[in-house]
């Protein structure tokens, strides 16, 4: 679906996102059943609470409250001192008791913001609220069958639902927000945030309007589980709504689904069919009261979040793309604690620049390609030893990268990396007699460069050094070669 650019410019899209984040507790929100259902057989992680049996009383998981409070701090606000639970009534096979326990009137988090960057510009996305709630079960519909199956392993899983204001105005902005929220929740250590397993799911609300001061009628596309899906579903909805309005039609407020294969949304339920949930306070659960001392203790324990990492690394002059690669890899490659190593050596600016360059261009690609994936590698020892060889002039930058790549892929790291590098031909030669022979050959082959140097064009020295390095396959110390060339031509 393509909309002409001039037509597109007449409309202002507004996008808000509701995100369900599964908290990484050991047990469910209101029962002692295990919370991780990824590899479990259907209906094995259940209890009388999950089945909603008569007389079953929920007991609030304290760890879920702690993680939700940390999430509030990560969203640049504080948890509410008073919050409470409500019952949200609806009838569906995956919800045996006929209501979901959630926080409607008084959520645990109110306000906050997430800062994103789109096209080089910083935008602050306001957070309306974040509330605790239990997840429902899961319905599956076997292909070609006339029945559905219900799995209640997920019923009662603790979630926080983070609701943004409609502060995004482009598909790129929606994607950037989804990614930043993912990074924030992951770095705050409140969720595994595994998109494949549905630990984070995005519901995207989209509207378009010719009046920048007014929102249009919105659609809600539910259960998106990738940043690309968020971006593409948003783009499709913007174009669909503009095209409909341009033809004189009207936008229906409705719930829509996303067909990833067809890259398009489809209608699921209109506003007229929306249920009345009949919220009222849950009589089985007392309010949640949080004291200042509790909040202050959490503030002291907060880990370094993505934006703080960006600030620290930007101050060192690290390229933005390198920073984002590092932030992503720290999560994706969970055995490789890259940022902890950076943190440990923050005092040495030159080493940090070199370290990040090696991580982004050598280490991370090797691990992603599963060429280097063994955990026993002591990366710190490798990086420090190779860096020292470079600083001492024994190793060129090219040979350093080759050595690191080799050390990250062999089964066992050598005890003395300097000896290993020398024995295996990585160390640069400073033998003036050997280098002199190569220089003689290079000078004979490049008389014009020699004449340029004699006439004062000293940049030609660099050219000759390059030729020496090429001839020696990088095994000559370039500083020694430069001095010998200058002396020879004098």
ABEGO torsion letter per residue (X at the ends): XBBBAAAAAABBBBBBBBBBBBBBBABBAABABBABAAABBBGABBBAAAAGBBGBBBBBBAAAAAAAAAAAAAAGBBBBABBBBBBBBBBBAABAAGBBBBBAABBABBEEBBBBBBGGBBBBBBBABBBBBBBBBBBBBBBGBABBBBBAAABGBBBBBBBBBBABABAAAAAAAAAAAAAAAAAAGABAGBAAAGABBBBBBBBBBABAABBBBBBBBBGBABAAAAAAAAAAAAAAAAAAAAAGBBBBBBBBBBBAAAGBBBBABBAAABBBAGBBBBAABBBBBBBAAAAAAAAAABBBBAAAAAAAAAAAGBBAAAAAAAAAAAAABAABBAAAAAAAAAABAAAAAAAAAAAAAAAAAAAAAGABABAABBAAAAAAAAAAAAAAGABBAAAAAAAAAAAAABABBBABAAAAAAAAGABBBABAAAAAAAAAAAAAABAAAAAAAAAGBAAAAAAAAAAAAAAAGGABBAAAAAAAAAAAAX
